[in-house]
């Protein structure tokens, strides 16, 4: 009887935890299930949250725009994931009473002038061809990874937890864009195009760590 009661309690606990996990948007908001911290953020830590929210919006907006142009499922799927990234960072902003930096959620509109210029630049390239659009996806995810890794170094434990989850998602996105680009290049029949891009395919796997994030002026592409 005692064993039955304990088993029932364990099952109920797991079910409740699973429901809370799903209700909070999965692992992106998993930190909400931990004890709230009373840590006070430095200005640098606050700036990191503000910037990452806008950077996730940049990724979402670029992918939505490129999906409208090319209708490639990868852009539709990942743009939805980027919205979850935004929501996760927004939860941290609200937790620490930091004003959400995007007052206008219109696609392609940014208060940060550097990100506005980047959006325009990335979209211009991505509208050139579907291969260029995939390259834009690779660039965004590589630089997003670099920015997350940099800002995790001095973050509080709860911010690190969320950024770590976002980092895992960005690595998955990067792999998806790389697969699309590799497949597209392999199926291209234009010999001159393949010749111009053969070195690109062989080098992309070695570029992690060589890229700088969008937060570094003058090195936005890292190539």
N, C-alpha and C positions, 0 to 999 in steps of 0.2 A: 504493500500500500504506500509506504513512504517513498519507494522507488518510483511508483506511478505518479505521485504528487510532484516529485522533483522533475520528472520527465515532462510533465504538463507545464510546469513553470518555465522550463528551458525552452520548450516549443513556443510558448506564448511570448517569451522575451525575444526570441529570434524573429518571430512574425512581426512584432511591434517595431523592432529595429529596422527590418526590411521595409516596412511601410513608411517609416520616417525617412529612410534613405531615399526611397523613390519620391516621396512628397517634397523633399528638399532639392530635387533636380539632380539626383545621383551624386557622383563623387565631386562634382564641381562645388557643391555647397556642403560637403561632408563635415566641414569644420563647425557647422552649426550644431552638430550633435555632440560637440565637446564642450567642456566648461568654458564659459566666456572669460576672456582675459581682461585685466584692468590696465594693461600696458599703455603707456602714453607714447604715441608715435613722434619721431623726430620730423622735422620739415622734409628731410630727404625721403623718409619712408612715406610721408603723405604724398609727395610729388611722384613717387614711384607708382602709387596706386592710381593717381590721376592720369599719369601718362599711359599706363598699361590699359586703362579703360578705353582711352581714345585710340590706342593702337589696335585693340581688339575690334573696335568699331571700324577702323580703317580696313582691316582684313574682311570683316563682314560686308562692308559697302562695296569694296572692289570685287568680291566674289559674286555678289548679287548683280552688279553691273555686267560682269563678264558672262554670267549665266543668261542674262537677258539677250546678250549678243550671240552666244554660241550654243546655248541650250545643253551644255555638257553637265551630266548629273553630278560630277564631282564638285562643281561649283555650288550647286544647289544644296548638296548634303553638307559641305563644309561651312557654307554660310550659316546654316542652322546651328552648327556646332559653335561657330564664333559668337552667335547670339547668346549661347549658354555661357561662353567665356565672359562676355560682357556682364551678364547677370551675376556671375560669381564674383567678379571684381566690384560690381555695384553693391553687393551685399556687404563687402568689406568697407566700402566708402560709407555706407549707411551706419555700419557698426561703430565706426570711429567718428561719426558726425562730420564727414567731409563732403562738401558740396559736389554732386555729380557734375562733371565738367561739361557734359553735352546737354545744353538746354534745348537744342534743336536736333532731333533724331533723324532729320532728313538725310537720305542717302547722299553721300558725297559732300556733306557740309561739316566743317571742322573749325573749332575756335583756335586750335593750335595751328599757326601759319605753316610750320614745317610739315606737319601731317597733311595739311590741305594741299601743299605743293607736291608731296609724295603721292597722294591719292590721284591727283591730276596726271602725274608722270606715269604711275603704274597703269592706270586705265588707258592712257594713250598707247602704251606699249601693248597692253593686253588686247586691245581692239584691232591690232594689226593682223594677227593670225591666231589660230587656235594653239599652235605651238608656242607662240609668244605669250599667250594667256597662261599656259601651263608653266612657262618659265617665271611669270609674275607670281604664280602661286608658290613656286619653289623659293623665290626670293623673299616673299612675305614670311613664309614659315621659318626660313633660316634666320632671318633677322629677328623675328618674334622670339625664337628660341634663345638667341644671343641676349636680347633684352631681358627676358625672364630670368636667365641664369645670372646675369649681372645684378639684378634687383633682388634676387633671393639671398644674396650674400649677407646683407645687413638687415634682413627683414625679421619681424617677430615670428614666433612659431606658427601662429594661425595663418599669417600671410604666406609663409613658406609652404605651408600645407596646400593652400589653394594654388599658389604659383606652381608647385610641383605637379599638381593635377593638370593645370593648363599646359605645362611643359610636355607632359605625356601626350596630351591631345595634339599639340603642335607637331610633335615627332610623328604621330600617326598621319597627320595631314601632309607633312612633308613626304612621307613614304608614298602616299596616294598620288600626289602630284608627280613624283619621280616615276612611278609606274606608268602614269598616263603619258608623260613626256617620252619615256623610253619606248613605249609602244607606238606612239605617234611617229617618232624618228625612225623606228625600224620599218614602219609601213610606208615611209615616204619614198616615192619612186624617183624623185629629182636627185640625180647624182651630185650635182653641185651643192645642193642643200645639205646632203649627208656629209659631204666633204667638209663643209664649213662648220658642221656641228659635231663631227666625230670626236674632237678633243673635248667638247663640252660634256658629252656623255661619260667619258672616262674620268673626268676631273671632279664631277659633282660629289662623288662619294667621299672625297678627301677634303672637302671645304669646311666641314663643321669645325668651328673654332677660329676659322680665318675670316669669318664675317663679323661685321660690326652692326649693332642694332640701329634702328631708326633714330634713337636718341643721340647718336653721334653725328654732329653736323659735318658735312663735307665727305662723309663716308657712308652714304645711305644705301648703296648697293653692295659694297663690300667685295666687289670683283676687281 
